[in-house]
Amino acid sequence: MNVSAHQWCYGCVHEAVAGEGGEPDKLGAADEHVEVAALAGAGVAGMQRTVIADFQQIGLERRLQASAQSLEAWGVGHAAYDTGAVQHFELHPLNPQLRLIRQAATIVREGGLIAYPTDSCYALGCHIGDKDALERIRRLRQADRHHHFTLVCRDLTEIARYAKVDTWQFRLLKACTPGPYTFILEATRETPRRLQHEKRRTIGIRVPDHPVPQMLLAELGEPIMSSTLMLPGDEFPLNDGAEIASRLERDLDALLDSGSCGLEPTTVVDLAARPAVVVRQGRGSIEPFGL
C-alpha cells in the first residue's frame, strides 16, 4: 500500500464529506472504497477515480474534485507522490505534465537516479556527469567495465558532440531516429572516459520516440546516461510502475510512470564497425541496414 497516496485520498474524502455536513454513512462508504483501492495497489490517480465514481452516486462529485484541487495547491498533487523512498510521478503517456517533468529534471540534475519509459521499454537514467549515479546503475545491472551504457539524446545535433559520425553513419542515423535503436559509435574526446567501453572507446547513442524522455531531455538541455531496466536474473525488462516501485523502492530517487511501454529492448547496431553489425535485434526493424 502506498501510505502517502492513501492519506491523500482520505484527505480528499474527509474534506468533501465535511463540507456537506459530515454525514457518517457517506464518510464510511467512501473510506471503504479508498481502502479497497489502496489494498489493490492503486496509486493516487487510481484511488481518486474510484472515489469520484462512488461520489457520483451520492451527489458529491463536484465537492470532491474541489477538495482535490485545494490539496494540489498545498503541494500534495494527485499526479506525484512520495512513497518515502522513491518519488513516483504518474504521467500522461502522450501529454506528460510539464510541472512533473520539471521536478524530475531537478532530481536528475541533483544526482538522482530515475526509471523512465521509452519507445521500447523502461530504462534507468542519470545525469551525464554524475559518477556516483552511474555506479548505482552498474550495481543494479551488475554491469562490468565492458558494458555499453547509452547516451540518450534529444536529436541528432546532440549526438555529434559525443560521437564521431561519418556521412554513411549519419544517413543511417537520420533514417532511424527517433526510434527504438541504440547505435554504437566511436566516442569523441568530450565524452567522459567512464561512459565509454573500456577497450573500444565507443559509446551507445539513442534518440527515443516517446514524449516523456523527449520532454525531460528538452527540460535538461543535455543528454542523460541510461541503461535498460533489466535486473539480474530477469528474463524481461520491468514494465509495470507498481512492480518497479516495489522492487527498486530503495534504489531509485524517482519513477516516471506513464504506464506500460513494452518488453522488447532496442535493436543495437554497431556503427563503429564497417559494414554495420546488428549486435541485438529488438524492437527496431533491421531493414534499413540491408541485413
C-alpha positions as CSV (number, residue, x, y, z in Angstrom):
1,M,0.0,0.0,0.0
2,N,1.2,3.5,-0.8
3,V,0.8,5.3,2.6
4,S,1.2,8.9,1.1
5,A,-1.3,8.1,-1.6
6,H,-3.7,6.5,0.9
7,Q,-3.5,9.6,3.2
8,W,-4.0,11.9,0.3
9,C,-7.3,10.2,-0.8
10,Y,-8.6,10.1,2.8
11,G,-7.9,13.8,3.0
12,C,-10.0,14.5,-0.1
13,V,-12.8,12.3,1.1
14,H,-13.0,13.7,4.6
15,E,-12.8,17.3,3.3
16,A,-15.6,16.6,0.8
17,V,-17.9,15.0,3.3
18,A,-17.2,17.6,6.0
19,G,-18.3,20.3,3.5
20,E,-21.7,18.5,3.3
21,G,-22.2,18.3,7.0
22,G,-20.2,15.2,7.6
23,E,-22.8,12.5,7.2
24,P,-21.3,9.3,8.7
25,D,-22.9,7.0,6.2
26,K,-21.3,8.8,3.3
27,L,-17.9,9.0,5.0
28,G,-17.9,5.4,5.9
29,A,-18.8,4.3,2.4
30,A,-16.1,6.5,0.8
31,D,-13.4,5.3,3.3
32,E,-14.2,1.7,2.5
33,H,-13.7,2.4,-1.3
34,V,-10.4,4.1,-0.6
35,E,-9.3,1.2,1.5
36,V,-10.2,-1.3,-1.2
37,A,-8.3,0.7,-3.9
38,A,-5.3,1.1,-1.7
39,L,-5.1,-2.6,-0.9
40,A,-5.3,-3.3,-4.6
41,G,-2.1,-1.3,-5.1
42,A,-3.7,1.7,-6.9
43,G,-1.8,4.9,-7.0
44,V,-3.4,8.3,-6.1
45,A,-4.9,8.7,-9.6
46,G,-6.4,5.2,-9.4
47,M,-7.9,5.8,-5.9
48,Q,-9.1,9.2,-6.9
49,R,-11.1,7.7,-9.9
50,T,-12.5,5.0,-7.5
51,V,-13.7,7.6,-5.0
52,I,-15.1,10.1,-7.6
53,A,-17.1,7.2,-9.2
54,D,-18.5,6.4,-5.8
55,F,-19.4,10.0,-5.0
56,Q,-21.1,10.4,-8.3
57,Q,-23.8,8.1,-6.8
58,I,-24.3,10.4,-3.8
59,G,-24.0,13.8,-5.5
60,L,-20.7,14.9,-4.0
61,E,-18.5,14.6,-7.2
62,R,-18.1,18.4,-7.6
63,R,-17.2,18.8,-3.9
64,L,-14.6,16.0,-4.0
65,Q,-12.9,17.5,-7.1
66,A,-12.8,20.9,-5.5
67,S,-11.1,19.4,-2.4
68,A,-8.6,17.6,-4.7
69,Q,-7.7,20.9,-6.3
70,S,-7.2,22.6,-2.9
71,L,-4.9,19.8,-1.8
72,E,-2.9,20.1,-5.0
73,A,-2.5,23.8,-4.3
74,W,-0.9,22.8,-1.0
75,G,1.7,20.9,-2.9
76,V,0.3,17.4,-2.5
77,G,-0.8,17.0,-6.1
78,H,-2.5,13.8,-7.2
79,A,-0.1,13.0,-10.0
80,A,3.1,13.0,-7.9
81,Y,3.5,11.3,-4.6
82,D,6.3,10.2,-2.3
83,T,6.4,6.6,-1.1
84,G,9.1,7.5,1.5
85,A,11.9,6.2,-0.8
86,V,11.2,6.7,-4.5
87,Q,9.2,9.7,-5.7
88,H,6.5,8.4,-8.0
89,F,5.3,10.6,-10.9
90,E,2.2,9.4,-12.7
91,L,2.5,10.9,-16.2
92,H,0.1,11.0,-19.2
93,P,1.7,8.8,-21.9
94,L,1.0,11.3,-24.7
95,N,0.9,14.7,-23.0
96,P,3.1,14.5,-19.9
97,Q,2.6,17.2,-17.2
98,L,5.3,19.7,-17.6
99,R,5.3,20.5,-13.9
100,L,6.2,17.0,-13.1
101,I,8.8,16.7,-15.8
102,R,10.5,19.8,-14.3
103,Q,10.5,18.2,-10.9
104,A,12.1,15.0,-12.4
105,A,14.7,17.1,-14.3
106,T,15.7,18.7,-11.0
107,I,16.1,15.3,-9.4
108,V,18.4,14.3,-12.3
109,R,20.5,17.5,-12.1
110,E,21.0,16.9,-8.3
111,G,22.4,13.5,-8.9
112,G,19.3,11.3,-8.6
113,L,18.7,8.0,-10.3
114,I,15.4,7.7,-12.3
115,A,13.4,5.0,-14.1
116,Y,11.6,6.3,-17.1
117,P,9.6,5.0,-20.1
118,T,10.9,4.9,-23.7
119,D,9.6,3.7,-27.1
120,S,10.9,0.2,-26.3
121,C,10.9,-0.5,-22.5
122,Y,11.6,1.2,-19.2
123,A,15.2,2.4,-18.6
124,L,17.4,3.7,-15.8
125,G,18.8,7.2,-16.2
126,C,21.1,9.7,-14.5
127,H,23.0,12.9,-15.2
128,I,25.8,12.5,-17.8
129,G,28.3,14.0,-15.4
130,D,27.4,12.1,-12.2
131,K,29.9,9.4,-11.5
132,D,28.1,8.1,-8.3
133,A,24.7,7.8,-10.1
134,L,26.4,5.9,-12.9
135,E,27.9,3.5,-10.4
136,R,24.5,2.9,-8.9
137,I,23.3,1.8,-12.3
138,R,26.3,-0.5,-12.6
139,R,25.4,-2.1,-9.3
140,L,21.8,-2.6,-10.2
141,R,22.6,-4.1,-13.6
142,Q,25.7,-5.9,-12.2
143,A,27.5,-4.4,-15.3
144,D,31.2,-4.7,-15.8
145,R,33.5,-2.2,-17.5
146,H,32.8,-3.6,-20.9
147,H,29.1,-2.8,-20.6
148,H,27.8,-0.3,-23.2
149,F,25.9,2.4,-21.5
150,T,23.7,4.5,-23.6
151,L,23.7,8.3,-24.1
152,V,20.1,9.3,-24.6
153,C,19.9,12.4,-26.8
154,R,17.0,14.6,-27.9
155,D,18.1,14.8,-31.5
156,L,21.0,14.3,-34.0
157,T,22.6,17.6,-33.1
158,E,23.4,16.4,-29.6
159,I,24.8,13.1,-31.0
160,A,27.6,14.9,-32.9
161,R,29.1,16.3,-29.7
162,Y,29.7,12.9,-28.1
163,A,30.2,10.6,-31.1
164,K,32.2,10.7,-34.3
165,V,29.8,10.4,-37.2
166,D,30.8,9.9,-40.9
167,T,28.4,10.6,-43.8
168,W,27.3,6.9,-44.2
169,Q,26.6,6.7,-40.5
170,F,24.7,9.9,-40.5
171,R,22.4,8.7,-43.2
172,L,21.5,5.6,-41.2
173,L,21.0,7.6,-38.0
174,K,18.7,10.1,-39.8
175,A,16.7,7.2,-41.3
176,C,16.2,5.5,-37.9
177,T,15.8,8.3,-35.3
178,P,13.9,8.9,-33.3
179,G,13.1,5.3,-32.8
180,P,13.8,2.1,-30.8
181,Y,17.5,1.8,-31.8
182,T,20.8,2.0,-29.9
183,F,23.8,2.8,-32.1
184,I,27.4,2.1,-31.1
185,L,29.8,4.8,-32.3
186,E,33.3,5.9,-31.7
187,A,33.3,8.4,-28.8
188,T,34.7,11.9,-29.1
189,R,37.2,13.5,-26.7
190,E,34.3,15.3,-25.0
191,T,32.8,12.0,-23.8
192,P,33.9,11.1,-20.3
193,R,36.1,8.0,-20.3
194,R,33.9,6.3,-17.6
195,L,31.0,6.4,-20.1
196,Q,32.9,4.6,-22.8
197,H,33.6,1.0,-23.5
198,E,36.9,0.3,-21.7
199,K,38.7,-1.2,-24.6
200,R,37.0,0.0,-27.8
201,R,36.4,3.6,-26.6
202,T,32.9,3.5,-28.1
203,I,29.6,4.9,-26.8
204,G,26.0,3.8,-27.2
205,I,23.7,6.6,-28.6
206,R,19.9,6.7,-28.6
207,V,17.1,9.1,-29.6
208,P,13.8,7.7,-28.2
209,D,10.5,8.4,-29.8
210,H,8.5,8.9,-26.6
211,P,7.0,12.1,-25.2
212,V,8.3,11.6,-21.6
213,P,12.0,11.3,-22.3
214,Q,11.7,13.9,-25.1
215,M,10.2,16.4,-22.7
216,L,12.7,15.5,-20.0
217,L,15.7,16.0,-22.3
218,A,14.3,19.3,-23.5
219,E,14.0,20.5,-19.9
220,L,17.5,19.3,-19.0
221,G,19.1,20.7,-22.2
222,E,21.6,17.8,-22.4
223,P,21.6,14.0,-22.7
224,I,21.2,11.6,-19.9
225,M,23.2,8.4,-19.3
226,S,21.0,5.3,-19.5
227,S,20.6,1.6,-19.4
228,T,17.7,-0.8,-19.9
229,L,15.8,-1.6,-16.7
230,M,16.7,-5.2,-16.8
231,L,17.6,-6.7,-13.4
232,P,19.9,-9.6,-12.9
233,G,18.1,-12.9,-13.3
234,D,15.1,-11.4,-15.0
235,E,14.0,-12.7,-18.4
236,F,12.4,-9.4,-19.5
237,P,12.8,-5.7,-18.6
238,L,10.5,-4.3,-15.9
239,N,7.4,-2.8,-17.4
240,D,4.9,-2.1,-14.6
241,G,5.1,1.0,-12.5
242,A,3.9,-0.7,-9.3
243,E,6.5,-3.5,-9.7
244,I,9.3,-1.1,-10.4
245,A,8.4,1.0,-7.3
246,S,8.2,-2.1,-5.2
247,R,11.4,-3.8,-6.3
248,L,13.5,-0.7,-6.5
249,E,12.0,1.5,-3.8
250,R,15.4,1.9,-2.0
251,D,17.4,2.2,-5.2
252,L,15.6,4.9,-7.2
253,D,15.1,8.6,-6.5
254,A,12.2,8.9,-8.9
255,L,9.9,6.8,-11.1
256,L,8.4,8.4,-14.2
257,D,5.4,6.2,-14.7
258,S,3.3,6.6,-17.9
259,G,2.0,3.0,-17.9
260,S,3.2,0.0,-19.9
261,C,5.5,0.7,-22.8
262,G,6.7,-2.7,-23.8
263,L,9.0,-5.6,-23.0
264,E,11.2,-5.6,-26.1
265,P,14.5,-3.7,-25.8
266,T,16.1,-1.6,-28.6
267,T,17.8,-3.0,-31.6
268,V,21.5,-2.4,-31.1
269,V,23.6,-1.6,-34.2
270,D,27.3,-1.3,-34.2
271,L,28.2,1.6,-36.5
272,A,31.8,1.6,-35.3
273,A,32.2,-1.4,-37.5
274,R,32.0,-1.3,-41.2
275,P,29.8,-2.7,-42.6
276,A,27.3,-2.1,-39.7
277,V,26.7,-5.1,-37.4
278,V,23.4,-5.9,-35.7
279,V,24.5,-6.8,-32.2
280,R,21.0,-7.4,-30.9
281,Q,17.7,-7.5,-32.8
282,G,15.0,-5.9,-30.7
283,R,12.0,-3.7,-31.4
284,G,13.6,-1.7,-34.3
285,S,13.5,-3.2,-37.8
286,I,16.8,-4.2,-39.3
287,E,15.5,-3.5,-42.8
288,P,17.2,0.0,-43.0
289,F,20.6,-1.7,-42.7
290,G,20.1,-4.1,-45.6
291,L,20.6,-7.2,-43.4
